[in-house]
Amino acid sequence: MPLLDERLGAAGAGPAGLVAVPAGVGSLAHAAVTHYRRGPAGPATSLLPVEPDNAACVLASSSRPETHGSRQ
């Protein structure tokens, strides 16, 4: 993520407004959240988790009751 920030700065652009992150790579998604949520105050960068249609791990995981804090 720092490389993205550096390249945007070198191009004279402001901070990223939206960053798409592969959701199936949990450690990468975690790193993106950690990086963009610890930065200085200002406009927050929106994070968009993405995954291919044929790799529905996020969809399957989000439909499990324990991911929503309820237990059955």
C-alpha positions as a Python dict, from the first residue, in 0.01 Angstrom:
ca = {
    (1, 'M'): (0, 0, 0),
    (2, 'P'): (281, 249, 64),
    (3, 'L'): (393, 205, -298),
    (4, 'L'): (46, 304, -419),
    (5, 'D'): (55, 611, -196),
    (6, 'E'): (404, 704, -321),
    (7, 'R'): (309, 670, -688),
    (8, 'L'): (-7, 875, -645),
    (9, 'G'): (196, 1145, -471),
    (10, 'A'): (464, 1141, -742),
    (11, 'A'): (192, 1186, -1006),
    (12, 'G'): (60, 1489, -821),
    (13, 'A'): (-262, 1311, -725),
    (14, 'G'): (-419, 1316, -384),
    (15, 'P'): (-471, 1010, -168),
    (16, 'A'): (-664, 720, -314),
    (17, 'G'): (-1039, 756, -277),
    (18, 'L'): (-1113, 388, -344),
    (19, 'V'): (-889, 82, -330),
    (20, 'A'): (-1010, -259, -454),
    (21, 'V'): (-855, -546, -260),
    (22, 'P'): (-882, -920, -335),
    (23, 'A'): (-1092, -1058, -50),
    (24, 'G'): (-974, -1417, -88),
    (25, 'V'): (-628, -1315, 24),
    (26, 'G'): (-711, -1244, 386),
    (27, 'S'): (-369, -1116, 485),
    (28, 'L'): (-367, -868, 196),
    (29, 'A'): (-716, -742, 282),
    (30, 'H'): (-611, -709, 647),
    (31, 'A'): (-299, -515, 547),
    (32, 'A'): (-510, -277, 336),
    (33, 'V'): (-751, -210, 622),
    (34, 'T'): (-466, -161, 868),
    (35, 'H'): (-279, 74, 633),
    (36, 'Y'): (-571, 293, 533),
    (37, 'R'): (-730, 313, 878),
    (38, 'R'): (-418, 422, 1065),
    (39, 'G'): (-338, 718, 841),
    (40, 'P'): (-377, 1084, 926),
    (41, 'A'): (-720, 1238, 967),
    (42, 'G'): (-877, 1349, 644),
    (43, 'P'): (-1091, 1196, 376),
    (44, 'A'): (-1099, 823, 439),
    (45, 'T'): (-1005, 586, 160),
    (46, 'S'): (-1290, 348, 81),
    (47, 'L'): (-1195, -18, 57),
    (48, 'L'): (-1379, -250, -182),
    (49, 'P'): (-1331, -624, -127),
    (50, 'V'): (-1347, -809, -459),
    (51, 'E'): (-1333, -1171, -572),
    (52, 'P'): (-1403, -1358, -895),
    (53, 'D'): (-1752, -1496, -952),
    (54, 'N'): (-1622, -1851, -944),
    (55, 'A'): (-1447, -1806, -607),
    (56, 'A'): (-1737, -1725, -381),
    (57, 'C'): (-1552, -1759, -51),
    (58, 'V'): (-1671, -1423, 83),
    (59, 'L'): (-2032, -1490, -14),
    (60, 'A'): (-2027, -1833, 149),
    (61, 'S'): (-1855, -1698, 460),
    (62, 'S'): (-2089, -1401, 499),
    (63, 'S'): (-2396, -1627, 491),
    (64, 'R'): (-2275, -1833, 790),
    (65, 'P'): (-2453, -1733, 1114),
    (66, 'E'): (-2134, -1715, 1322),
    (67, 'T'): (-1994, -1435, 1102),
    (68, 'H'): (-2281, -1213, 1210),
    (69, 'G'): (-2236, -1265, 1582),
    (70, 'S'): (-2533, -1500, 1627),
    (71, 'R'): (-2509, -1864, 1730),
    (72, 'Q'): (-2759, -2132, 1649),
}
